Amino acid sequence: MTFSKKVRALVGSENLFLLGALATVFVGFSWSTPLFLTASNFGSMAFQLPVLGLLTLAMMVPILSGGLNLAIIFQANISGLALATVLLHFGGPEAGVGAFLLGVLAALTAGALSGALMGLVVAYLGAHPILVSLAMMIFLRGLGEFLTKGGDISGFPPFMKTIGHGSLLGVPIPLLVFLAAAFVWHIMLRHSKHGFSVYMIGSNIKASEYSGLNTRRTLTMIYTISGIACAIAGILMAARFNSVRVGHGEALLLVTVLACFLGGLDPFGGFGRVVPVILALCILQALSSGLNLVGANQHLSTAVWGLSLIVVMALRWLADYINPSGRRRT
């Protein structure tokens, strides 16, 4: 076996491609501006990435099952609103750690319930996930606007700033939360019965039913877990922005889909892994930060992200055309 084949076998062809793309982005922006390879820029990226990362994990599992969750942003915001409501009830800035933990429980419950409701409708009524999640998105947005009267809710205890802006042993706390969630996602998908069922449903739901898998229970769990990831993202957003608003993070919805597809997920379900998705997130975050440092308009980042997805799809089509038997479906 040649050296290149050994490297490809060890790292994985998908990861190798993404690592090469990440290195290219780093080299390009390092040459363009001396501010890119600085501790302050890396720190900024490390604080910005986790919320997008958690929302991407929330989007990832539904896509693996052949579905989609368009409600992730508003699930995160309604969860943050649940946290804020509890904190304000216990005095806002004077609320203690106990009130915060109760608020976290309320946030996780709100995210899980909204996800479970979507999962039940998809699983037991057979409704299309796009329509179900779109309906949930509209409902949560309207509910959030009604509860907040279209404004912000702020006035949280000072210790929440530590969660959103603090570090532990030099590593940002939000990044540690995201890495822990990514590790749990990896174990769940690759080393659990639930993960096996997710891939089977994404590959062929009818065959999964005939093989004896409880597809309804799995679908319900998929969207429940997605809602929990959204709730964690909502808690981090509340801690980072020191406020809760229904519209926080609206621009991130399509970026999560882009990160999933850039990370190798099959848009029809059945194939994808956590590590390539994390690498894709790093590429998108580096692109955004680099373009910001060179003074590019923020809308250019969105255009570059969209172009990246087109390029990736074209390259994958070319790879499948050249080697149609090399595509994996596991």
NORKAQUI-V691784 format. One line per field, one symbol per residue. phi: phi as a letter, one per 20 degrees, with the letter a starting at -180 (. if undefined). burial: b if it has 24 or more other C-alpha atoms within 12 Angstrom, else e. A space follows every 50 residues. Layout:
# NORKAQUI-V691784
phi: ???
burial: ???
This chain:
# NORKAQUI-V691784
phi: .fffffffffeoffffffffffffffffffffbfefecffffffffeefg ffffffffeffgffendaceegfffffffffffffffffdomfefeffff fffffffffffffffffffffffedmffgffffffffffffffffffelm dedcndfgfffffececclndgggfffffffffffffffeccfffgffff fffaffffffeofefffffffgfffgffffffffffffffelacbfegmg fegffffgffffenfffennbqcfggfffffffffffffffffenfffff ffffffffffffffffffffffcfeefecc
burial: eeeeeeeeeeeeebbbbbbebbeebbeebeeeeeebbeeebbbbbbbbbb bbbbbbbbbbbbbbbbbbbbbbbbbbbbbbbbbbbbbbeeebbebeeebb eebbbbbbbbbbbbbbbbbbbbbeeeebbbebbeebbeebbeebbeebee ebbbbbbeebbebbbbeeeeebbbbbbbbebbeebbebbeeeebbbbbbb bbbbbeebeeeebbbbebbbbbbbbbbbbbbbbbbbbbbbbbbbbbbbbe ebbbbbbbbbbbbbbbbbbbbbbbbbbbbbbbbbbbbbbbbbbeeeeeee bbebbbebbeebeeebeeeeeeeeeeeeeb
